[in-house]
Every structure is written in structure tokens, then in C-alpha cells.
Amino acid sequence: MKWWPIGIAAGIGAVLYFARAIVAHLRIGDRAVSASAVLLGVSVAVVVLRDMTL
């Protein structure tokens, strides 16, 4: 399949999005970042697992 680069790019975009969301929440003093941290972990896992299967 020729669509795998788009999937990896989308996964990296999700990682960057959730990482920046956590940073933004921490900057304003909001410590409730557990949901974003879980989604960041899932996004990282998806990118790593996809990269390992190439």
C-alpha cells in the first residue's frame, strides 16, 4: 500500500498536538492533563508500532 506515509504523518501530527496541549495546560497551571497524557501515549505507540512494521 502506498498510503502508509500519510498515516505516519497523521500519527506524528497527533503526537505533536497532544504534547503541545499538555504544555499549554501546564503553562496556565492546570494540572488535569491525564486524558491528554493517555492520548499522547497511544499516539506515540501507534507511530512506533507502525514504524517497526515497515
C-alpha positions in Angstrom: 0.0 0.0 0.0 1.2 3.5 -0.8 -0.8 5.2 2.0 1.5 4.4 4.9 3.4 7.7 4.8 0.1 9.6 5.3 -0.7 7.5 8.3 2.7 8.1 9.9 2.4 11.8 9.2 -1.0 11.9 10.9 0.4 10.0 13.9 3.2 12.4 14.2 0.7 15.3 14.0 -1.3 13.8 16.8 1.8 13.4 18.9 2.7 17.0 18.4 -0.9 18.1 19.1 -1.2 16.3 22.4 2.3 17.3 23.5 1.5 20.9 22.9 -1.9 20.5 24.7 -0.1 19.2 27.8 2.4 22.1 27.7 -0.3 24.6 27.2 -2.3 23.3 30.2 0.8 23.1 32.4 1.7 26.7 31.5 -1.6 28.1 32.8 -1.4 26.0 35.9 -4.0 23.3 35.0 -2.7 20.0 36.3 -5.5 17.8 35.0 -3.7 16.5 31.9 -4.2 12.8 32.4 -6.6 12.4 29.4 -4.1 14.2 27.2 -1.3 12.1 28.5 -3.1 8.9 27.8 -3.9 10.0 24.2 -0.3 11.1 23.8 0.9 7.7 24.9 -1.5 6.0 22.4 -0.4 8.3 19.6 3.3 7.5 20.3 2.6 3.8 20.5 0.8 3.9 17.1 3.7 5.7 15.4 6.3 3.5 16.9 4.4 0.3 16.1 3.7 1.4 12.5 7.4 2.4 12.1 8.5 -1.1 13.4 6.3 -2.9 10.8 7.8 -1.2 7.8 
